[in-house]
Amino acid sequence: MARRLIPSFNRILVEKILPPSKTNSGILLTEKTPKLNSGKVVAVGPGARDFDGKLTPITVKEGDTVLLPDYGGTEVKLGDKE
């Protein structure tokens, strides 16, 4: 059974991009290297409404790559994906 998460209002759904474990030349990277928290936008909500009731759309689109804060957002685990 396939499930789909649809964000509401001005929320976005981001899938984390795992950093590579080795470089193109074959050098293995240790886990102590600083991790860059980035992700790919999977779904985008319609946007937020202002005081006049007008819809303000979100500037990111599906497929964009974004940076994630260390201590922000809500982590969701669906199946084996995070």
Biopython code that builds the backbone (N, CA, C, O; Angstrom):
import numpy as np
from Bio.PDB.StructureBuilder import StructureBuilder

atoms = [
    (1, "MET", "N", (0.841, -1.168, 0.000)),
    (1, "MET", "CA", (0.000, 0.000, 0.000)),
    (1, "MET", "C", (0.896, 1.243, 0.000)),
    (1, "MET", "O", (1.712, 1.426, 0.904)),
    (2, "ALA", "N", (0.744, 2.065, -0.984)),
    (2, "ALA", "CA", (1.578, 3.267, -1.103)),
    (2, "ALA", "C", (0.934, 4.419, -0.342)),
    (2, "ALA", "O", (-0.267, 4.664, -0.454)),
    (3, "ARG", "N", (1.747, 5.111, 0.424)),
    (3, "ARG", "CA", (1.281, 6.285, 1.154)),
    (3, "ARG", "C", (1.945, 7.514, 0.571)),
    (3, "ARG", "O", (3.065, 7.453, 0.063)),
    (4, "ARG", "N", (1.238, 8.634, 0.652)),
    (4, "ARG", "CA", (1.812, 9.874, 0.166)),
    (4, "ARG", "C", (1.525, 10.959, 1.188)),
    (4, "ARG", "O", (0.392, 11.118, 1.643)),
    (5, "LEU", "N", (2.559, 11.701, 1.542)),
    (5, "LEU", "CA", (2.410, 12.820, 2.461)),
    (5, "LEU", "C", (2.240, 14.085, 1.643)),
    (5, "LEU", "O", (3.050, 14.379, 0.763)),
    (6, "ILE", "N", (1.188, 14.833, 1.933)),
    (6, "ILE", "CA", (0.931, 16.084, 1.241)),
    (6, "ILE", "C", (1.008, 17.206, 2.267)),
    (6, "ILE", "O", (0.192, 17.255, 3.187)),
    (7, "PRO", "N", (1.984, 18.116, 2.123)),
    (7, "PRO", "CA", (2.104, 19.217, 3.076)),
    (7, "PRO", "C", (0.985, 20.236, 2.891)),
    (7, "PRO", "O", (0.482, 20.430, 1.785)),
    (8, "SER", "N", (0.606, 20.878, 3.981)),
    (8, "SER", "CA", (-0.447, 21.892, 3.910)),
    (8, "SER", "C", (0.145, 23.269, 4.185)),
    (8, "SER", "O", (1.208, 23.396, 4.792)),
    (9, "PHE", "N", (-0.561, 24.289, 3.728)),
    (9, "PHE", "CA", (-0.185, 25.697, 3.900)),
    (9, "PHE", "C", (1.226, 25.963, 3.374)),
    (9, "PHE", "O", (1.520, 25.629, 2.226)),
    (10, "ASN", "N", (2.094, 26.548, 4.176)),
    (10, "ASN", "CA", (3.424, 26.927, 3.701)),
    (10, "ASN", "C", (4.498, 25.928, 4.147)),
    (10, "ASN", "O", (5.615, 26.328, 4.475)),
    (11, "ARG", "N", (4.176, 24.666, 4.160)),
    (11, "ARG", "CA", (5.122, 23.613, 4.554)),
    (11, "ARG", "C", (5.692, 22.942, 3.313)),
    (11, "ARG", "O", (5.078, 22.947, 2.245)),
    (12, "ILE", "N", (6.890, 22.358, 3.476)),
    (12, "ILE", "CA", (7.484, 21.570, 2.403)),
    (12, "ILE", "C", (7.947, 20.237, 2.974)),
    (12, "ILE", "O", (8.234, 20.126, 4.166)),
    (13, "LEU", "N", (8.017, 19.235, 2.120)),
    (13, "LEU", "CA", (8.499, 17.910, 2.504)),
    (13, "LEU", "C", (9.851, 17.709, 1.828)),
    (13, "LEU", "O", (9.967, 17.806, 0.606)),
    (14, "VAL", "N", (10.880, 17.424, 2.643)),
    (14, "VAL", "CA", (12.250, 17.322, 2.149)),
    (14, "VAL", "C", (12.796, 15.945, 2.473)),
    (14, "VAL", "O", (12.630, 15.444, 3.585)),
    (15, "GLU", "N", (13.454, 15.332, 1.483)),
    (15, "GLU", "CA", (14.128, 14.056, 1.699)),
    (15, "GLU", "C", (15.618, 14.329, 1.827)),
    (15, "GLU", "O", (16.205, 14.977, 0.960)),
    (16, "LYS", "N", (16.238, 13.841, 2.903)),
    (16, "LYS", "CA", (17.660, 14.087, 3.142)),
    (16, "LYS", "C", (18.507, 13.421, 2.067)),
    (16, "LYS", "O", (18.215, 12.316, 1.613)),
    (17, "ILE", "N", (19.566, 14.126, 1.674)),
    (17, "ILE", "CA", (20.540, 13.573, 0.740)),
    (17, "ILE", "C", (21.700, 13.036, 1.568)),
    (17, "ILE", "O", (22.312, 13.775, 2.340)),
    (18, "LEU", "N", (21.999, 11.760, 1.408)),
    (18, "LEU", "CA", (23.089, 11.147, 2.156)),
    (18, "LEU", "C", (24.420, 11.542, 1.527)),
    (18, "LEU", "O", (24.566, 11.476, 0.307)),
    (19, "PRO", "N", (25.397, 11.953, 2.344)),
    (19, "PRO", "CA", (26.699, 12.322, 1.790)),
    (19, "PRO", "C", (27.406, 11.083, 1.248)),
    (19, "PRO", "O", (27.242, 9.991, 1.793)),
    (20, "PRO", "N", (28.192, 11.238, 0.181)),
    (20, "PRO", "CA", (28.883, 10.068, -0.382)),
    (20, "PRO", "C", (29.930, 9.533, 0.585)),
    (20, "PRO", "O", (30.523, 10.288, 1.356)),
    (21, "SER", "N", (30.153, 8.208, 0.534)),
    (21, "SER", "CA", (31.134, 7.594, 1.432)),
    (21, "SER", "C", (32.520, 7.557, 0.818)),
    (21, "SER", "O", (33.501, 7.316, 1.522)),
    (22, "LYS", "N", (32.621, 7.796, -0.504)),
    (22, "LYS", "CA", (33.940, 7.888, -1.124)),
    (22, "LYS", "C", (33.893, 8.880, -2.286)),
    (22, "LYS", "O", (32.831, 9.164, -2.840)),
    (23, "THR", "N", (35.056, 9.394, -2.636)),
    (23, "THR", "CA", (35.157, 10.393, -3.693)),
    (23, "THR", "C", (35.173, 9.723, -5.064)),
    (23, "THR", "O", (35.192, 8.496, -5.164)),
    (24, "ASN", "N", (35.166, 10.534, -6.114)),
    (24, "ASN", "CA", (35.196, 10.001, -7.478)),
    (24, "ASN", "C", (36.497, 9.253, -7.767)),
    (24, "ASN", "O", (36.514, 8.319, -8.569)),
    (25, "SER", "N", (37.580, 9.662, -7.116)),
    (25, "SER", "CA", (38.865, 8.993, -7.336)),
    (25, "SER", "C", (39.027, 7.725, -6.500)),
    (25, "SER", "O", (40.018, 7.011, -6.654)),
    (26, "GLY", "N", (38.053, 7.430, -5.602)),
    (26, "GLY", "CA", (38.081, 6.192, -4.833)),
    (26, "GLY", "C", (38.572, 6.330, -3.412)),
    (26, "GLY", "O", (38.749, 5.323, -2.726)),
    (27, "ILE", "N", (38.800, 7.552, -2.946)),
    (27, "ILE", "CA", (39.264, 7.754, -1.572)),
    (27, "ILE", "C", (38.080, 7.617, -0.625)),
    (27, "ILE", "O", (37.058, 8.279, -0.807)),
    (28, "LEU", "N", (38.211, 6.764, 0.383)),
    (28, "LEU", "CA", (37.143, 6.563, 1.355)),
    (28, "LEU", "C", (37.126, 7.722, 2.351)),
    (28, "LEU", "O", (38.171, 8.123, 2.864)),
    (29, "LEU", "N", (35.943, 8.254, 2.618)),
    (29, "LEU", "CA", (35.787, 9.355, 3.565)),
    (29, "LEU", "C", (35.391, 8.805, 4.926)),
    (29, "LEU", "O", (34.582, 7.882, 5.018)),
    (30, "THR", "N", (35.960, 9.373, 5.980)),
    (30, "THR", "CA", (35.603, 8.946, 7.327)),
    (30, "THR", "C", (34.289, 9.606, 7.728)),
    (30, "THR", "O", (33.844, 10.563, 7.095)),
    (31, "GLU", "N", (33.684, 9.092, 8.770)),
    (31, "GLU", "CA", (32.430, 9.660, 9.247)),
    (31, "GLU", "C", (32.646, 10.916, 10.075)),
    (31, "GLU", "O", (31.679, 11.582, 10.444)),
    (32, "LYS", "N", (33.892, 11.251, 10.372)),
    (32, "LYS", "CA", (34.177, 12.436, 11.170)),
    (32, "LYS", "C", (34.180, 13.716, 10.346)),
    (32, "LYS", "O", (34.305, 14.807, 10.901)),
    (33, "THR", "N", (34.044, 13.599, 9.038)),
    (33, "THR", "CA", (34.007, 14.796, 8.204)),
    (33, "THR", "C", (32.720, 15.558, 8.497)),
    (33, "THR", "O", (31.691, 14.941, 8.772)),
    (34, "PRO", "N", (32.760, 16.882, 8.444)),
    (34, "PRO", "CA", (31.549, 17.649, 8.731)),
    (34, "PRO", "C", (30.470, 17.370, 7.691)),
    (34, "PRO", "O", (30.715, 17.421, 6.485)),
    (35, "LYS", "N", (29.288, 17.078, 8.178)),
    (35, "LYS", "CA", (28.190, 16.740, 7.287)),
    (35, "LYS", "C", (27.444, 18.005, 6.891)),
    (35, "LYS", "O", (27.152, 18.858, 7.729)),
    (36, "LEU", "N", (27.146, 18.110, 5.633)),
    (36, "LEU", "CA", (26.349, 19.215, 5.134)),
    (36, "LEU", "C", (24.905, 18.742, 5.076)),
    (36, "LEU", "O", (24.577, 17.839, 4.307)),
    (37, "ASN", "N", (24.048, 19.340, 5.876)),
    (37, "ASN", "CA", (22.653, 18.937, 5.906)),
    (37, "ASN", "C", (21.929, 19.541, 4.717)),
    (37, "ASN", "O", (21.553, 20.713, 4.725)),
    (38, "SER", "N", (21.744, 18.725, 3.702)),
    (38, "SER", "CA", (21.016, 19.183, 2.530)),
    (38, "SER", "C", (19.969, 18.138, 2.186)),
    (38, "SER", "O", (20.042, 16.989, 2.621)),
    (39, "GLY", "N", (19.003, 18.560, 1.401)),
    (39, "GLY", "CA", (17.933, 17.659, 1.022)),
    (39, "GLY", "C", (17.274, 18.093, -0.262)),
    (39, "GLY", "O", (17.490, 19.199, -0.759)),
    (40, "LYS", "N", (16.462, 17.195, -0.788)),
    (40, "LYS", "CA", (15.737, 17.441, -2.034)),
    (40, "LYS", "C", (14.263, 17.632, -1.700)),
    (40, "LYS", "O", (13.685, 16.841, -0.955)),
    (41, "VAL", "N", (13.656, 18.677, -2.247)),
    (41, "VAL", "CA", (12.250, 18.971, -1.995)),
    (41, "VAL", "C", (11.398, 17.946, -2.741)),
    (41, "VAL", "O", (11.498, 17.815, -3.961)),
    (42, "VAL", "N", (10.555, 17.217, -1.997)),
    (42, "VAL", "CA", (9.716, 16.174, -2.570)),
    (42, "VAL", "C", (8.308, 16.693, -2.841)),
    (42, "VAL", "O", (7.715, 16.378, -3.873)),
    (43, "ALA", "N", (7.769, 17.492, -1.911)),
    (43, "ALA", "CA", (6.414, 18.027, -2.074)),
    (43, "ALA", "C", (6.347, 19.427, -1.475)),
    (43, "ALA", "O", (7.067, 19.748, -0.530)),
    (44, "VAL", "N", (5.469, 20.252, -2.039)),
    (44, "VAL", "CA", (5.322, 21.640, -1.609)),
    (44, "VAL", "C", (3.848, 21.930, -1.367)),
    (44, "VAL", "O", (2.993, 21.550, -2.166)),
    (45, "GLY", "N", (3.557, 22.605, -0.260)),
    (45, "GLY", "CA", (2.190, 23.023, 0.024)),
    (45, "GLY", "C", (1.787, 24.201, -0.857)),
    (45, "GLY", "O", (2.632, 24.771, -1.548)),
    (46, "PRO", "N", (0.515, 24.573, -0.845)),
    (46, "PRO", "CA", (0.042, 25.652, -1.718)),
    (46, "PRO", "C", (0.534, 27.035, -1.320)),
    (46, "PRO", "O", (0.596, 27.925, -2.167)),
    (47, "GLY", "N", (0.884, 27.239, -0.061)),
    (47, "GLY", "CA", (1.338, 28.544, 0.401)),
    (47, "GLY", "C", (0.506, 29.021, 1.570)),
    (47, "GLY", "O", (-0.388, 28.315, 2.038)),
    (48, "ALA", "N", (0.800, 30.224, 2.040)),
    (48, "ALA", "CA", (0.098, 30.785, 3.196)),
    (48, "ALA", "C", (-0.818, 31.914, 2.738)),
    (48, "ALA", "O", (-0.643, 32.470, 1.654)),
    (49, "ARG", "N", (-1.776, 32.236, 3.562)),
    (49, "ARG", "CA", (-2.692, 33.345, 3.279)),
    (49, "ARG", "C", (-2.314, 34.536, 4.140)),
    (49, "ARG", "O", (-1.961, 34.383, 5.309)),
    (50, "ASP", "N", (-2.391, 35.738, 3.547)),
    (50, "ASP", "CA", (-2.095, 36.947, 4.308)),
    (50, "ASP", "C", (-3.383, 37.467, 4.947)),
    (50, "ASP", "O", (-4.411, 36.792, 4.914)),
    (51, "PHE", "N", (-3.326, 38.669, 5.528)),
    (51, "PHE", "CA", (-4.483, 39.212, 6.242)),
    (51, "PHE", "C", (-5.663, 39.514, 5.316)),
    (51, "PHE", "O", (-6.811, 39.522, 5.758)),
    (52, "ASP", "N", (-5.385, 39.761, 4.042)),
    (52, "ASP", "CA", (-6.455, 40.040, 3.083)),
    (52, "ASP", "C", (-7.035, 38.775, 2.473)),
    (52, "ASP", "O", (-8.005, 38.846, 1.719)),
    (53, "GLY", "N", (-6.463, 37.624, 2.783)),
    (53, "GLY", "CA", (-6.964, 36.363, 2.247)),
    (53, "GLY", "C", (-6.309, 35.963, 0.942)),
    (53, "GLY", "O", (-6.699, 34.966, 0.333)),
    (54, "LYS", "N", (-5.318, 36.723, 0.501)),
    (54, "LYS", "CA", (-4.622, 36.388, -0.745)),
    (54, "LYS", "C", (-3.600, 35.290, -0.483)),
    (54, "LYS", "O", (-2.955, 35.258, 0.564)),
    (55, "LEU", "N", (-3.466, 34.394, -1.454)),
    (55, "LEU", "CA", (-2.532, 33.281, -1.333)),
    (55, "LEU", "C", (-1.129, 33.745, -1.694)),
    (55, "LEU", "O", (-0.910, 34.298, -2.771)),
    (56, "THR", "N", (-0.177, 33.518, -0.790)),
    (56, "THR", "CA", (1.230, 33.829, -1.033)),
    (56, "THR", "C", (1.934, 32.512, -1.340)),
    (56, "THR", "O", (2.116, 31.693, -0.439)),
    (57, "PRO", "N", (2.333, 32.289, -2.589)),
    (57, "PRO", "CA", (2.941, 30.994, -2.940)),
    (57, "PRO", "C", (4.347, 30.844, -2.362)),
    (57, "PRO", "O", (4.992, 31.826, -1.996)),
    (58, "ILE", "N", (4.804, 29.605, -2.290)),
    (58, "ILE", "CA", (6.135, 29.281, -1.794)),
    (58, "ILE", "C", (7.117, 29.390, -2.959)),
    (58, "ILE", "O", (6.775, 29.047, -4.091)),
    (59, "THR", "N", (8.330, 29.864, -2.691)),
    (59, "THR", "CA", (9.291, 30.106, -3.762)),
    (59, "THR", "C", (10.047, 28.863, -4.198)),
    (59, "THR", "O", (10.605, 28.847, -5.295)),
    (60, "VAL", "N", (10.085, 27.817, -3.374)),
    (60, "VAL", "CA", (10.779, 26.594, -3.778)),
    (60, "VAL", "C", (9.833, 25.702, -4.565)),
    (60, "VAL", "O", (8.615, 25.759, -4.391)),
    (61, "LYS", "N", (10.411, 24.874, -5.436)),
    (61, "LYS", "CA", (9.630, 23.944, -6.249)),
    (61, "LYS", "C", (10.098, 22.520, -5.976)),
    (61, "LYS", "O", (11.160, 22.312, -5.390)),
    (62, "GLU", "N", (9.314, 21.556, -6.395)),
    (62, "GLU", "CA", (9.704, 20.161, -6.247)),
    (62, "GLU", "C", (10.967, 19.905, -7.062)),
    (62, "GLU", "O", (11.074, 20.334, -8.211)),
    (63, "GLY", "N", (11.909, 19.209, -6.464)),
    (63, "GLY", "CA", (13.158, 18.899, -7.133)),
    (63, "GLY", "C", (14.296, 19.834, -6.762)),
    (63, "GLY", "O", (15.450, 19.543, -7.078)),
    (64, "ASP", "N", (14.004, 20.955, -6.098)),
    (64, "ASP", "CA", (15.055, 21.878, -5.667)),
    (64, "ASP", "C", (15.881, 21.260, -4.541)),
    (64, "ASP", "O", (15.378, 20.434, -3.780)),
    (65, "THR", "N", (17.139, 21.658, -4.437)),
    (65, "THR", "CA", (17.999, 21.233, -3.337)),
    (65, "THR", "C", (18.076, 22.363, -2.325)),
    (65, "THR", "O", (18.359, 23.506, -2.683)),
    (66, "VAL", "N", (17.825, 22.043, -1.057)),
    (66, "VAL", "CA", (17.793, 23.045, 0.003)),
    (66, "VAL", "C", (18.711, 22.626, 1.143)),
    (66, "VAL", "O", (19.044, 21.449, 1.283)),
    (67, "LEU", "N", (19.118, 23.596, 1.957)),
    (67, "LEU", "CA", (19.899, 23.323, 3.162)),
    (67, "LEU", "C", (18.953, 23.184, 4.344)),
    (67, "LEU", "O", (17.970, 23.916, 4.449)),
    (68, "LEU", "N", (19.249, 22.251, 5.225)),
    (68, "LEU", "CA", (18.397, 21.983, 6.381)),
    (68, "LEU", "C", (19.061, 22.496, 7.648)),
    (68, "LEU", "O", (20.279, 22.396, 7.791)),
    (69, "PRO", "N", (18.271, 23.049, 8.576)),
    (69, "PRO", "CA", (18.852, 23.479, 9.853)),
    (69, "PRO", "C", (19.163, 22.272, 10.734)),
    (69, "PRO", "O", (18.560, 21.209, 10.588)),
    (70, "ASP", "N", (20.113, 22.453, 11.649)),
    (70, "ASP", "CA", (20.474, 21.361, 12.548)),
    (70, "ASP", "C", (19.337, 21.003, 13.499)),
    (70, "ASP", "O", (19.032, 19.828, 13.702)),
    (71, "TYR", "N", (18.718, 22.022, 14.076)),
    (71, "TYR", "CA", (17.676, 21.795, 15.083)),
    (71, "TYR", "C", (16.373, 22.439, 14.644)),
    (71, "TYR", "O", (15.847, 23.294, 15.356)),
    (72, "GLY", "N", (15.853, 22.064, 13.524)),
    (72, "GLY", "CA", (14.604, 22.646, 13.056)),
    (72, "GLY", "C", (13.801, 21.625, 12.279)),
    (72, "GLY", "O", (14.319, 20.585, 11.873)),
    (73, "GLY", "N", (12.552, 21.929, 12.080)),
    (73, "GLY", "CA", (11.696, 21.047, 11.317)),
    (73, "GLY", "C", (11.225, 19.863, 12.137)),
    (73, "GLY", "O", (11.562, 19.728, 13.313)),
    (74, "THR", "N", (10.451, 19.019, 11.507)),
    (74, "THR", "CA", (9.919, 17.809, 12.123)),
    (74, "THR", "C", (10.369, 16.618, 11.315)),
    (74, "THR", "O", (10.120, 16.551, 10.111)),
    (75, "GLU", "N", (11.029, 15.678, 11.959)),
    (75, "GLU", "CA", (11.481, 14.474, 11.253)),
    (75, "GLU", "C", (10.330, 13.496, 11.125)),
    (75, "GLU", "O", (9.630, 13.209, 12.096)),
    (76, "VAL", "N", (10.143, 12.987, 9.913)),
    (76, "VAL", "CA", (9.071, 12.020, 9.635)),
    (76, "VAL", "C", (9.708, 10.786, 9.029)),
    (76, "VAL", "O", (10.540, 10.892, 8.128)),
    (77, "LYS", "N", (9.324, 9.619, 9.514)),
    (77, "LYS", "CA", (9.845, 8.378, 8.971)),
    (77, "LYS", "C", (8.664, 7.598, 8.374)),
    (77, "LYS", "O", (7.719, 7.241, 9.077)),
    (78, "LEU", "N", (8.743, 7.345, 7.070)),
    (78, "LEU", "CA", (7.681, 6.617, 6.373)),
    (78, "LEU", "C", (8.313, 5.391, 5.726)),
    (78, "LEU", "O", (9.021, 5.501, 4.726)),
    (79, "GLY", "N", (8.054, 4.238, 6.299)),
    (79, "GLY", "CA", (8.700, 3.022, 5.809)),
    (79, "GLY", "C", (10.161, 3.029, 6.180)),
    (79, "GLY", "O", (10.507, 3.132, 7.356)),
    (80, "ASP", "N", (11.037, 2.917, 5.169)),
    (80, "ASP", "CA", (12.477, 2.952, 5.443)),
    (80, "ASP", "C", (13.105, 4.297, 5.100)),
    (80, "ASP", "O", (14.308, 4.483, 5.286)),
    (81, "LYS", "N", (12.307, 5.233, 4.602)),
    (81, "LYS", "CA", (12.826, 6.560, 4.255)),
    (81, "LYS", "C", (12.616, 7.521, 5.397)),
    (81, "LYS", "O", (11.652, 7.422, 6.156)),
    (82, "GLU", "N", (13.561, 8.471, 5.503)),
    (82, "GLU", "CA", (13.488, 9.473, 6.579)),
    (82, "GLU", "C", (13.359, 10.854, 5.982)),
    (82, "GLU", "O", (13.284, 11.839, 6.715)),
]
sb = StructureBuilder()
sb.init_structure("model")
sb.init_model(0)
sb.init_chain("A")
sb.init_seg("    ")
for serial, (resi, resn, name, xyz) in enumerate(atoms, 1):
    if name == "N":
        sb.init_residue(resn, " ", resi, " ")
    sb.init_atom(name, np.array(xyz, "f"), 0.0, 1.0, " ", f" {name:<3s}", serial, name[0])
structure = sb.get_structure()
